[in-house]
Amino acid sequence: MPKVRPAELSVCDNAGSFLQSAAWGRFKAGFGWTARAFLVEWEPGLSRPLLVLCRKIAPGVRMAYAPLGPEPPDGLGAPPGGAAAEIARGIRPHLPPDVAFVRFDPPWSGPDGGFPEGLPPPFRRAAADVQPPDTVVVDLSPSPEDILAAMKPKWRYNIGLAEKRGVSVDPSPDSGAGLRSGLGAFHGLLAETARRDGISMHGLEYYEALFGAYGGEPQQSVRLYVARHGGERLAAAVVLFRGEEATYLYGASSNDRRNLMAPYALQWRAMRDAKEAGCLRYDLFGIPPDENPDHPMAGLYRFKTGFGGAILHRPGSWDFPYRPARCALFALAESLRQKLRAAKKRAARGRRRQK
């Protein structure tokens, strides 16, 4: 069974996922979270870092959260559920005393990307997933021509159509007035997208802080791509480059000129830049669990799976209770909030269908 000991935050520089990185911990520390780092010894001589974030969820009550963690060493595969429980118990003495539970997003997927098993009791399935358990990952190791050929024909057509109709895609400057202007435009498009799709969004300062957290970091950066036509901003995307993987974090698009297919051109430019930067994978970061036309985000599934990547399914969010009663109360409140969000998305989809 794994052993846990506290460590400096810098050990998380070696984490596999950006969500387990030291930079992510520092970034979230500016928004009500406290970052704590651990080393998990899975087997003698095989250790991996673990980032745990803590924040208040009610008066006198906190939660702990390991985003896309714990990460097992390469080659270990999906560890037994009892190992996750041992890690939860091992970090408990090093967390604030009012922490009611720790939430894990296990990063492993099932065979061939299929649905994996969850975690055994006393873990409880969380009422809402924090990180998307289902995603699409595009292999960037082939040539650009082969990457394009692996996409669905309509997606290749739309990419070519955007180019023929004069859609241009360029990254915003990394800092200064150019970045501030680009982020302002992105935030405006995001507000438009949120109203259209019934989704939530952060304030502008959140995205500004994200770029600040990764500015100057070795082997990792955040880029803002903006698609334009005739000087008008039609779509924008925020993509994080880190080591062998690029991750599409946020996207936004205008209600206007949707026939120009700007989001397709955005993704293709980001994929090509990621390949040029040495990334081997491009994570489109989040889809519904299956192709269900009645799902409020069914359009997102169709859009992202059309780029030809492999679909991965992870277990989702699981809570290990330290204080079961308080954990259960939070789960009830979270479930109600999740139902309200789903109803908002369904209503937004209904409005779109009526247009």
C-alpha positions as CSV (number, residue, x, y, z in Angstrom):
1,M,0.0,0.0,0.0
2,P,1.3,3.5,-0.7
3,K,2.9,5.7,1.9
4,V,2.4,9.5,2.0
5,R,4.6,12.3,3.4
6,P,4.2,16.1,3.1
7,A,6.5,17.9,0.7
8,E,7.3,21.3,-0.8
9,L,5.0,22.5,-3.5
10,S,7.9,22.4,-6.0
11,V,7.7,18.6,-6.1
12,C,4.6,19.0,-8.2
13,D,6.6,20.5,-11.0
14,N,7.1,16.8,-12.0
15,A,3.4,15.9,-12.0
16,G,1.9,14.5,-15.2
17,S,-1.2,16.6,-15.4
18,F,-1.2,20.4,-15.4
19,L,-4.0,20.1,-12.7
20,Q,-1.4,18.5,-10.4
21,S,1.3,21.0,-11.1
22,A,2.8,23.5,-8.8
23,A,1.8,26.3,-11.1
24,W,-1.8,25.3,-10.9
25,G,-1.6,25.2,-7.1
26,R,-0.2,28.7,-7.0
27,F,-2.8,29.9,-9.5
28,K,-5.7,28.5,-7.4
29,A,-4.3,29.9,-4.2
30,G,-5.4,33.3,-5.5
31,F,-9.0,32.2,-5.6
32,G,-9.8,30.9,-2.1
33,W,-7.8,27.6,-2.2
34,T,-4.8,26.6,-0.1
35,A,-2.3,24.4,-1.9
36,R,-0.6,21.5,-0.1
37,A,1.9,19.0,-1.7
38,F,2.7,15.4,-0.8
39,L,4.9,12.6,-2.1
40,V,3.2,9.3,-2.5
41,E,5.4,6.2,-2.5
42,W,3.4,3.7,-4.4
43,E,6.1,1.0,-4.3
44,P,9.7,1.2,-2.9
45,G,11.5,3.6,-5.2
46,L,8.4,4.6,-7.1
47,S,7.0,8.0,-5.9
48,R,4.7,10.5,-7.5
49,P,3.7,14.0,-6.3
50,L,0.2,14.8,-5.2
51,L,-1.3,18.3,-5.1
52,V,-4.2,18.8,-2.7
53,L,-6.2,22.0,-2.6
54,C,-8.3,23.1,0.4
55,R,-11.1,25.7,0.7
56,K,-14.0,26.6,2.9
57,I,-17.4,25.3,1.8
58,A,-19.4,26.4,4.9
59,P,-18.7,28.1,8.2
60,G,-16.3,25.8,10.1
61,V,-16.2,23.3,7.2
62,R,-13.6,22.8,4.5
63,M,-13.1,20.3,1.6
64,A,-9.8,19.0,0.2
65,Y,-9.5,18.2,-3.5
66,A,-6.9,16.5,-5.6
67,P,-7.7,17.5,-9.2
68,L,-7.0,14.6,-11.6
69,G,-5.2,12.8,-8.8
70,P,-3.7,10.7,-7.3
71,E,-1.3,9.9,-10.2
72,P,0.2,6.4,-10.1
73,P,3.7,5.9,-11.6
74,D,4.0,5.1,-15.3
75,G,3.3,1.4,-16.0
76,L,1.4,0.8,-12.7
77,G,-2.0,1.1,-14.4
78,A,-5.1,1.6,-12.4
79,P,-4.2,0.9,-8.8
80,P,-6.5,-1.0,-6.5
81,G,-9.2,1.1,-4.8
82,G,-7.7,0.4,-1.4
83,A,-4.6,2.3,-2.4
84,A,-6.6,5.5,-2.9
85,A,-8.2,5.0,0.6
86,E,-4.7,4.6,2.1
87,I,-3.6,7.9,0.5
88,A,-6.8,9.7,1.8
89,R,-6.0,8.4,5.3
90,G,-2.3,9.3,4.9
91,I,-2.9,13.0,4.1
92,R,-5.5,13.5,6.8
93,P,-3.1,14.5,9.6
94,H,-1.6,17.1,7.4
95,L,-4.8,18.9,6.5
96,P,-6.8,21.5,8.5
97,P,-8.8,19.9,11.2
98,D,-12.1,21.1,9.8
99,V,-11.8,19.3,6.5
100,A,-14.9,17.1,6.1
101,F,-13.7,15.0,3.1
102,V,-11.2,14.7,0.4
103,R,-12.2,14.5,-3.3
104,F,-10.2,12.6,-5.8
105,D,-10.5,12.6,-9.6
106,P,-8.6,9.4,-10.4
107,P,-6.8,9.9,-13.7
108,W,-6.9,6.3,-14.9
109,S,-9.2,5.1,-17.6
110,G,-10.7,1.7,-18.4
111,P,-9.3,-0.8,-21.0
112,D,-9.0,0.9,-24.4
113,G,-10.4,4.1,-22.9
114,G,-13.6,2.3,-21.8
115,F,-15.6,3.0,-18.6
116,P,-13.4,2.3,-15.5
117,E,-14.5,1.1,-12.1
118,G,-15.0,3.6,-9.4
119,L,-13.5,3.6,-5.9
120,P,-14.8,1.3,-3.2
121,P,-16.4,2.3,0.2
122,P,-16.0,4.4,2.2
123,F,-15.6,6.5,-1.0
124,R,-18.8,8.0,-2.3
125,R,-19.5,9.1,-5.8
126,A,-19.6,12.9,-5.8
127,A,-22.9,14.6,-6.7
128,A,-21.0,16.6,-9.4
129,D,-17.7,16.1,-11.3
130,V,-15.2,18.9,-10.9
131,Q,-13.1,17.9,-13.9
132,P,-14.7,16.3,-16.9
133,P,-14.3,12.5,-16.6
134,D,-14.8,12.0,-20.4
135,T,-12.6,13.6,-23.0
136,V,-11.1,13.3,-26.5
137,V,-7.3,13.2,-27.0
138,V,-5.8,13.7,-30.4
139,D,-2.5,12.0,-31.2
140,L,-0.1,14.7,-32.5
141,S,2.7,12.3,-33.4
142,P,1.6,11.7,-37.1
143,S,2.3,14.3,-39.8
144,P,-0.2,17.2,-40.0
145,E,-1.6,15.7,-43.2
146,D,-2.3,12.4,-41.3
147,I,-3.8,14.2,-38.3
148,L,-6.1,16.0,-40.7
149,A,-6.9,12.8,-42.6
150,A,-8.0,11.2,-39.3
151,M,-10.7,13.8,-38.8
152,K,-14.3,13.3,-40.0
153,P,-14.7,14.5,-43.6
154,K,-17.1,17.4,-42.6
155,W,-14.5,18.6,-40.1
156,R,-11.8,18.7,-42.8
157,Y,-14.2,20.5,-45.1
158,N,-15.1,23.1,-42.4
159,I,-11.4,23.8,-41.7
160,G,-10.8,24.4,-45.4
161,L,-14.0,26.4,-45.7
162,A,-12.9,28.8,-42.9
163,E,-9.6,29.4,-44.7
164,K,-11.2,29.9,-48.1
165,R,-13.6,32.5,-46.6
166,G,-10.8,34.5,-45.1
167,V,-10.9,33.5,-41.4
168,S,-7.5,34.1,-39.8
169,V,-6.4,32.7,-36.5
170,D,-3.5,34.2,-34.5
171,P,-2.2,33.9,-31.0
172,S,-2.5,37.1,-28.8
173,P,0.7,38.5,-27.4
174,D,1.9,36.8,-24.2
175,S,1.7,39.9,-22.1
176,G,1.1,43.6,-22.1
177,A,-1.7,45.6,-23.7
178,G,-2.2,43.1,-26.6
179,L,-2.9,40.3,-24.2
180,R,-5.2,42.5,-22.1
181,S,-7.1,43.5,-25.2
182,G,-7.3,39.9,-26.4
183,L,-8.6,38.6,-23.0
184,G,-11.2,41.4,-22.9
185,A,-12.5,40.3,-26.3
186,F,-12.4,36.6,-25.2
187,H,-14.3,37.4,-22.1
188,G,-17.0,39.2,-24.1
189,L,-17.3,36.2,-26.5
190,L,-17.4,33.9,-23.4
191,A,-20.3,35.9,-22.0
192,E,-22.2,35.5,-25.3
193,T,-21.5,31.8,-25.3
194,A,-22.6,31.4,-21.6
195,R,-25.9,33.0,-22.4
196,R,-26.4,30.9,-25.5
197,D,-25.5,27.5,-23.9
198,G,-26.6,28.1,-20.3
199,I,-23.1,27.6,-18.8
200,S,-21.3,29.4,-16.0
201,M,-18.1,31.5,-16.4
202,H,-15.5,33.2,-14.3
203,G,-14.8,36.9,-14.1
204,L,-12.1,38.4,-16.3
205,E,-9.6,38.6,-13.4
206,Y,-9.6,34.7,-13.3
207,Y,-8.4,34.4,-16.8
208,E,-5.9,37.3,-16.4
209,A,-4.5,35.4,-13.3
210,L,-4.2,32.2,-15.3
211,F,-2.0,33.8,-17.8
212,G,0.0,35.5,-15.1
213,A,0.6,32.2,-13.3
214,Y,2.1,30.5,-16.4
215,G,4.0,33.5,-17.7
216,G,7.7,32.7,-17.8
217,E,7.3,29.1,-16.6
218,P,9.7,26.7,-18.3
219,Q,8.1,24.0,-20.5
220,Q,4.6,25.4,-20.0
221,S,2.6,28.3,-21.2
222,V,-1.0,29.5,-21.8
223,R,-1.9,30.8,-25.2
224,L,-5.0,32.8,-26.4
225,Y,-6.1,32.2,-30.0
226,V,-8.5,34.5,-31.7
227,A,-10.3,33.9,-35.0
228,R,-11.1,36.9,-37.0
229,H,-12.9,37.8,-40.2
230,G,-12.6,41.3,-41.7
231,G,-11.4,42.6,-38.3
232,E,-14.3,41.1,-36.4
233,R,-13.5,38.6,-33.6
234,L,-15.6,35.5,-34.2
235,A,-14.2,32.9,-31.7
236,A,-11.4,32.5,-29.2
237,A,-9.7,29.6,-27.4
238,V,-7.4,29.3,-24.4
239,V,-4.9,26.4,-24.7
240,L,-2.4,25.3,-22.1
241,F,0.9,23.9,-23.4
242,R,2.8,21.7,-20.9
243,G,5.4,19.1,-21.7
244,E,4.1,16.5,-24.0
245,E,0.4,17.6,-23.8
246,A,-1.6,20.7,-24.9
247,T,-5.0,21.1,-23.3
248,Y,-7.9,23.1,-24.7
249,L,-9.2,24.8,-21.6
250,Y,-11.8,27.3,-22.6
251,G,-13.6,28.3,-25.9
252,A,-16.0,31.0,-26.9
253,S,-17.7,32.0,-30.1
254,S,-20.0,34.7,-31.4
255,N,-23.6,34.3,-32.5
256,D,-22.7,36.0,-35.7
257,R,-21.2,34.6,-38.9
258,R,-21.3,31.0,-37.6
259,N,-21.3,29.8,-41.2
260,L,-17.6,30.8,-41.4
261,M,-16.7,27.8,-39.2
262,A,-14.2,29.8,-37.1
263,P,-14.1,27.3,-34.1
264,Y,-12.8,24.6,-36.5
265,A,-10.0,26.9,-37.7
266,L,-9.1,27.7,-34.1
267,Q,-8.7,24.1,-33.1
268,W,-6.6,23.2,-36.2
269,R,-4.2,26.1,-35.6
270,A,-3.8,25.2,-31.9
271,M,-3.1,21.6,-32.8
272,R,-0.5,22.5,-35.4
273,D,1.2,24.9,-32.9
274,A,1.1,22.2,-30.2
275,K,2.8,19.7,-32.5
276,E,5.5,22.3,-33.4
277,A,6.1,23.0,-29.7
278,G,6.8,19.3,-29.2
279,C,3.5,18.2,-27.7
280,L,2.5,14.6,-28.5
281,R,-1.2,14.9,-27.5
282,Y,-3.9,17.5,-27.7
283,D,-6.6,17.1,-25.0
284,L,-10.0,18.6,-26.0
285,F,-10.8,18.4,-22.3
286,G,-14.4,17.4,-21.8
287,I,-17.3,15.8,-23.5
288,P,-20.6,14.1,-22.4
289,P,-20.2,10.4,-21.5
290,D,-21.8,9.2,-24.8
291,E,-23.4,10.3,-28.0
292,N,-26.9,11.0,-26.5
293,P,-28.8,13.5,-28.7
294,D,-30.9,14.5,-25.6
295,H,-27.9,15.5,-23.6
296,P,-27.8,19.3,-23.1
297,M,-24.2,19.4,-24.3
298,A,-24.8,16.9,-27.2
299,G,-23.4,19.5,-29.7
300,L,-20.1,19.6,-27.7
301,Y,-19.8,15.8,-28.1
302,R,-20.3,16.0,-31.9
303,F,-17.8,18.9,-32.3
304,K,-14.9,17.5,-30.3
305,T,-15.2,13.9,-31.4
306,G,-15.1,15.0,-35.0
307,F,-11.4,15.9,-34.7
308,G,-10.5,12.2,-34.8
309,G,-9.1,11.7,-31.3
310,A,-9.4,8.8,-28.9
311,I,-12.2,9.0,-26.4
312,L,-11.2,8.4,-22.8
313,H,-13.5,7.7,-19.8
314,R,-12.3,8.2,-16.3
315,P,-14.1,7.4,-13.0
316,G,-15.1,11.0,-12.2
317,S,-15.1,12.6,-8.7
318,W,-15.1,10.5,-5.6
319,D,-15.3,11.7,-2.0
320,F,-13.6,10.0,1.0
321,P,-15.4,11.3,4.1
322,Y,-13.6,12.3,7.2
323,R,-16.8,13.6,8.8
324,P,-19.6,11.6,7.2
325,A,-22.5,13.8,8.3
326,R,-21.0,17.0,7.0
327,C,-19.9,15.3,3.8
328,A,-23.5,14.1,3.3
329,L,-24.9,17.6,3.8
330,F,-22.5,19.1,1.3
331,A,-23.4,16.3,-1.2
332,L,-27.1,17.1,-0.9
333,A,-26.5,20.8,-1.5
334,E,-24.2,20.0,-4.4
335,S,-26.8,17.7,-6.0
336,L,-29.4,20.4,-5.9
337,R,-27.0,22.9,-7.4
338,Q,-26.1,20.4,-10.2
339,K,-29.8,19.9,-11.0
340,L,-30.3,23.6,-11.3
341,R,-27.3,23.9,-13.7
342,A,-28.6,21.0,-15.8
343,A,-32.0,22.6,-16.1
344,K,-30.4,25.9,-17.2
345,K,-28.5,24.1,-19.9
346,R,-31.7,22.2,-21.1
347,A,-33.6,25.5,-21.2
348,A,-30.8,27.1,-23.2
349,R,-30.8,24.2,-25.7
350,G,-34.6,24.5,-26.0
351,R,-34.2,28.2,-26.9
352,R,-31.6,27.4,-29.5
353,R,-33.9,24.8,-31.1
354,Q,-36.7,27.3,-31.3
355,K,-34.6,29.7,-33.4
